């Protein structure tokens, strides 16, 4: 009998987590590793045993993590890596390679896809990189007994003489309905160990949910290296059946639709909402929307279908900054959409960004004024990060100072400083944004209203109040120039 290759997938913690400490990221938001869930489901359906070890949701000291991986008796070990998580994953890969050098180490995800040649040159414990969407590539590799070859598209690896080989891009999966449901059963304590962001859901159990892949837009700061520009979506029937499965198997009552462009095609959204309503599953949802895709009719349809909150990518309150970096975005249109969403009885969260090339003191002042002028229920301000794979990454040094410490590149650190700013000044303006928004009566009221709109979030917030207070103090120190980045680790030596 031929032995079916066994693969163990690893979701590394990364981001400089220190054993025995509380990580605010893990407290506030832990997403299931959807890419790995789908890879595991595809592998298992084809007869290849798969295990997932999620060290982000369930952190272990490195020694214990190594033993946990080896205990699964893998024939191959696959890591999914963001930019911030890559070094944590690689450190674990080095330990695994030393312990079992014959086991191939695979990496995939946005960071390896964007930098495959650099990673193969500089990180010798890596054997194979899966470039782009991985489901079909992984299956062909498993069927080839884990021996890469030019016949398998979507692979990067070293040849016999150490030369770097890339087998060419793999065509994106056009029919997403051919894919199985993600292998949620491979996760320990799903969904309890994977809470949605605090104050971003009305009830639990809840989880993230993906309905489409790809984005046709070309915003300068966005990495589309894995799913590309071709928009593809599951059918409404597949999605509602999937939600029914989540409800019956795991009791899911709310989902956060994590698509880049959920509202891109209005007829698709309308059909999804119609089928969801007809099944009467009692599941509510959040989604991300672009203002140019949302009109009054669609917003009302979303409300009738159970939409609880819409996240709107605003990025900046300065039209000049927006026009340089974001495709098809008009701030007047955004404002109109915000008002329409609130009038429909849906919460609206504004997603903003600070520190992008071209940013000025005036543009930041415009952003703060914009956030408080319009009736956002909530806001999120990320610190601009030039990710590998984004258009702006190639020219970022022309616009300011860039500290390419991958472990700090998680949108929570100012790794890029635009000309005319210091890090301390950006930190001070970052703090001013939040203080200005939440110290207003309406900002405080929205915050307090979560006591009855999202009671579990309040319980989580109070239960981890010490960790949140520590973060607030750290932000204040940074704005005063007393501290650097979190946990203060310098750039990885391999870079």
Buried (B, 14 or more C-beta within 10 A) or exposed (E): EEEBBBBBBBBBBBBBBEEEEEBBBBBBBBBBBBBBBBBBBBBBEEEBBBBBBBBBBBBBEBEEBBEBBBEBEBBBBBBBBBBBBBBBBBBBBBBBBEEBEEBBBBBBBBBBBBBBEBBBEEBEBBBBBBBBBBBBBBBBBBBEEBEBEEEBBBBBBBEEEEEBBBBEEBEBBEEBEEBEBBBBBBBEEBBEBBBBBBBBBBBBBBBBBBBBBBBEBEBBBBBBBBBBEBBBBBBBEBBBBBBBEBBEEBEBBBBBBBBBBBBBBBEBBBBBBBBBBEBEBEBBBBBBBBBBBBBEEBBBBBBEBBBBBBBBBBBBBBBEBBBBBBBEBBBEBBBBBBEBBBEBEBBBBBBBBBBBBBBBEEBBBBBBEBBBEBBBBBBBBBBBBBBBBBBBBEEBEEBBBBBBBBBBBBBBBBBBBBEEBEBBBBBBBBBBBBEBBBEEEEBEEBBEEBEEBBEBBBEBBEEBEEBBEEBEEBBBEBBEEEBBBBEEBEEBEEE
